[in-house]
């Protein structure tokens, strides 16, 4: 049996609910809602550092970008299959460089996020 990966461009309102819930909570700095989107053994990699488990992810969420003021805009997403979603967010603010497009690469298990990698 062969499994096919078919990528399709996806609008914000067609993304899995857990992805939009997480991204909205992250933008709003709603740590409790953001953490609830993850599996208990989830991992997040951001700026080359990996945070494993909800407690570590919560600590990361509480501090990620808190020293900067910035706006975040959804610019597109690609769904590879039922468990992999790549969302591109455009950030502008007072952080070094001032502008960046980041990929939020989600791996889903059911209605939860098991892995998130954030990178340019």
C-alpha positions in Angstrom: 0.0 0.0 0.0 1.3 3.4 -0.9 0.6 6.6 1.0 0.3 9.8 -1.0 1.2 13.2 0.4 -0.9 15.8 -1.4 -0.2 19.4 -0.4 -3.0 21.9 -0.6 -3.2 25.6 0.2 -5.5 26.3 3.1 -7.3 29.4 4.2 -7.4 30.4 7.9 -11.0 29.3 8.3 -10.3 25.9 6.9 -7.4 25.1 9.2 -7.9 22.5 11.9 -9.5 24.1 15.0 -6.6 23.3 17.3 -4.2 25.2 15.0 -6.3 28.4 15.0 -7.0 28.1 18.7 -3.3 27.8 19.5 -2.3 30.6 17.1 -5.0 33.0 18.4 -4.1 32.2 22.0 -0.4 32.6 21.3 -1.0 36.0 19.7 -3.2 37.0 22.7 -0.6 35.7 25.2 -3.3 33.4 26.6 -1.0 30.7 28.0 -3.7 28.5 29.5 -5.6 28.1 26.2 -2.4 27.7 24.2 -1.1 24.9 26.5 -4.4 23.1 26.4 -3.9 22.6 22.6 -0.9 20.3 23.2 -0.6 16.7 24.1 0.9 16.0 27.5 4.2 14.8 25.9 4.3 17.5 23.1 7.5 19.3 22.1 8.0 22.8 20.7 11.2 23.9 18.9 11.8 27.7 18.6 15.0 29.5 18.0 16.9 26.2 18.1 15.7 25.3 21.6 13.3 22.4 22.2 10.7 22.5 25.1 9.2 19.1 26.0 6.0 18.6 27.9 3.3 21.1 28.9 5.2 22.6 31.8 8.2 23.5 29.7 6.0 24.7 26.9 4.1 26.9 29.3 7.3 28.4 30.6 8.4 29.1 27.0 5.0 30.5 26.1 5.1 32.9 29.1 8.3 34.4 28.0 8.4 34.0 24.2 8.7 37.4 22.6 7.5 39.1 25.8 10.3 41.7 25.6 9.1 42.9 22.2 6.0 44.5 20.8 4.9 43.1 17.5 2.0 42.3 15.2 1.3 38.9 13.7 -0.6 38.3 10.4 -1.6 35.0 8.9 -0.2 34.9 5.3 -0.9 31.3 4.3 -0.9 27.7 5.1 -0.2 24.3 3.6 -1.8 21.1 4.7 0.4 18.1 3.7 -1.9 15.4 5.2 -4.2 15.0 8.1 -1.4 15.4 10.7 0.9 18.0 9.2 0.1 21.7 8.8 2.6 24.5 7.9 1.3 28.0 8.7 3.2 31.1 7.7 2.9 34.2 10.0 4.2 37.6 9.1 5.6 39.5 12.2 6.5 43.1 12.4 7.8 44.9 15.5 10.6 46.2 17.6 12.6 42.9 17.7 16.0 42.7 15.9 15.4 42.9 12.2 11.9 44.2 12.7 10.2 42.0 10.1 10.1 38.2 9.7 8.0 35.5 8.1 7.9 32.4 10.3 6.7 28.9 9.6 4.7 27.2 12.3 5.0 23.5 11.4 2.4 21.5 13.3 2.2 17.8 13.8 -1.2 16.8 15.1 -2.5 13.8 16.9 -6.3 13.7 16.9 -7.4 17.2 18.1 -4.1 18.1 19.8 -0.7 19.3 18.8 2.1 16.8 19.4 4.9 18.8 17.8 5.5 22.4 16.8 8.6 23.8 15.0 8.8 27.5 14.5 11.4 28.7 12.0 12.0 31.2 9.2 
